[in-house]
Amino acid sequence: MKGVQVQLLGALLRLVPDESKDVSKAALTALVNMSQDPDVSKTLQQFNVVSRTMEYIREKSCPHIELLVRIKP
């Protein structure tokens, strides 16, 4: 993946626990859609997306559990 794409994924992941539910949902929707691409999925694994997802669920810091579990690592 290109550096810009990796930066975009990092930015989207940082928006997941955003206080604004709309921002969080938009970031998660983009991540779910993008994670269908095998290259993006590999990069998300490097970002420890599974650990982050479990942390968000455990801490209840993201109101969109149904989208969190749809990210394909």
Number of C-alpha atoms within 10 A of each C-alpha: 9 6 8 9 12 15 11 12 21 14 12 19 21 12 19 26 20 16 12 10 15 10 15 20 21 14 21 26 19 14 24 19 13 17 20 14 12 12 11 20 19 14 18 22 13 11 16 11 18 17 11 14 19 14 13 18 16 10 9 12 15 22 17 18 16 9 15 23 15 15 21 20 20
